[in-house]
Amino acid sequence: MVVDENISKGVLRPFERFIVKKQEVYMSILKRFSDIMSSNINALLDKAEDPVKMIDQLMRNLNDDLNKVKAETASVMAEETRTKREVNECQSDVNKMLDYAKRAVEAGNDDDARQFLSKKAALTEKLTALNNKYEAARANSEKMKQMYNKLTLEIEELNERRATIKAKVATAKMQ
């Protein structure tokens, strides 16, 4: 457009100045209208915002989160228990293989003793892996317990603040 080119060059004829001024006026009016609408909408939202209702919604959200964390914590704790049982069973199998190897040596069956010792070595490797798995499960279980306890404390604190805020809101409405 010619006007745009002249504006960029810095050369404007009188009617072009009028067009530019008119555009600036329209933009100014639109900006003011936008500001007025924005402030009115914000004022309506502020009036509609009830602190007690907001806290009640927050409480519902926290309780939903607490239920999810509780279920997940139970699942993680069950995994820890299952892994611990696997570690104990594997340790028992390692001890049995060692006992069988000793008995085989006492009986003079060196070939059987070697087989039992090789099974024991394989079980020992498995035991190491299971111990690592158990430690990871135990650490996860501890983290989930801490998260559950923290969320429970937050809910208790919010319940206490909720009562205080309800009393303040009731007092403010009476005045």
Rosetta blueprint (number, residue, H / E / L):
1 M L
2 V H
3 V H
4 D H
5 E H
6 N H
7 I H
8 S H
9 K H
10 G L
11 V L
12 L L
13 R L
14 P H
15 F H
16 E H
17 R H
18 F H
19 I H
20 V H
21 K H
22 K H
23 Q H
24 E H
25 V H
26 Y H
27 M H
28 S H
29 I H
30 L H
31 K H
32 R H
33 F H
34 S H
35 D H
36 I H
37 M H
38 S H
39 S H
40 N H
41 I H
42 N H
43 A H
44 L H
45 L H
46 D H
47 K H
48 A H
49 E L
50 D L
51 P H
52 V H
53 K H
54 M H
55 I H
56 D H
57 Q H
58 L H
59 M H
60 R H
61 N H
62 L H
63 N H
64 D H
65 D H
66 L H
67 N H
68 K H
69 V H
70 K H
71 A H
72 E H
73 T H
74 A H
75 S H
76 V H
77 M H
78 A H
79 E H
80 E H
81 T H
82 R H
83 T H
84 K H
85 R H
86 E H
87 V H
88 N H
89 E H
90 C H
91 Q H
92 S H
93 D H
94 V H
95 N H
96 K H
97 M H
98 L H
99 D H
100 Y H
101 A H
102 K H
103 R H
104 A H
105 V H
106 E H
107 A H
108 G L
109 N L
110 D H
111 D H
112 D H
113 A H
114 R H
115 Q H
116 F H
117 L H
118 S H
119 K H
120 K H
121 A H
122 A H
123 L H
124 T H
125 E H
126 K H
127 L H
128 T H
129 A H
130 L H
131 N H
132 N H
133 K H
134 Y H
135 E H
136 A H
137 A H
138 R H
139 A H
140 N H
141 S H
142 E H
143 K H
144 M H
145 K H
146 Q H
147 M H
148 Y H
149 N H
150 K H
151 L H
152 T H
153 L H
154 E H
155 I H
156 E H
157 E H
158 L H
159 N H
160 E H
161 R H
162 R H
163 A H
164 T H
165 I H
166 K H
167 A H
168 K H
169 V H
170 A H
171 T H
172 A H
173 K H
174 M H
175 Q L
